[in-house]
Amino acid sequence: MPLMPGSTVQCINPQCEAKGNWLRAELIGSENCPTCGQELRHVPPPLPRYHLRPRAASARPPLRPR
């Protein structure tokens, strides 16, 4: 399967130093790992880490009498 531009790949060799690291397919230029030479696996790109702050627990305004 040809590597598509913008896709990400990972090495599947358990002994490889690059295992678990996302690599851009267009930067590698081949379907084999540059470190160990094993086949690369297509993976989804890593998601950005958003630092969401919890909302402040503010008191609700009192209900108005009818």
KASULNOR-V366497 format. One record per residue. N is the residue number from 1. RES is the residue in one letter. SS is DSSP state (@ for helix, = for strand, . for the rest). PHI is phi in whole degrees, 0 to 359 (NA if undefined). Layout:
# KASULNOR-V366497
N|RES|SS|PHI, N|RES|SS|PHI
This chain:
# KASULNOR-V366497
1|M|.|NA, 2|P|.|290, 3|L|.|282, 4|M|.|268, 5|P|.|297, 6|G|.|89, 7|S|.|277, 8|T|=|242, 9|V|=|225, 10|Q|=|224, 11|C|=|281, 12|I|.|255, 13|N|.|281, 14|P|.|295, 15|Q|.|269, 16|C|.|282, 17|E|.|290, 18|A|.|272, 19|K|.|297, 20|G|.|91, 21|N|.|263, 22|W|.|281, 23|L|=|235, 24|R|=|283, 25|A|@|297, 26|E|@|289, 27|L|@|280, 28|I|@|280, 29|G|.|82, 30|S|.|216, 31|E|.|264, 32|N|=|241, 33|C|.|295, 34|P|.|289, 35|T|.|273, 36|C|.|244, 37|G|.|89, 38|Q|.|284, 39|E|=|292, 40|L|=|265, 41|R|=|250, 42|H|=|288, 43|V|=|225, 44|P|.|291, 45|P|.|295, 46|P|.|295, 47|L|.|280, 48|P|.|293, 49|R|.|267, 50|Y|.|266, 51|H|.|260, 52|L|.|271, 53|R|.|268, 54|P|.|292, 55|R|.|290, 56|A|.|293, 57|A|.|278, 58|S|.|266, 59|A|.|288, 60|R|.|284, 61|P|.|293, 62|P|.|295, 63|L|.|287, 64|R|.|278, 65|P|.|290, 66|R|.|272
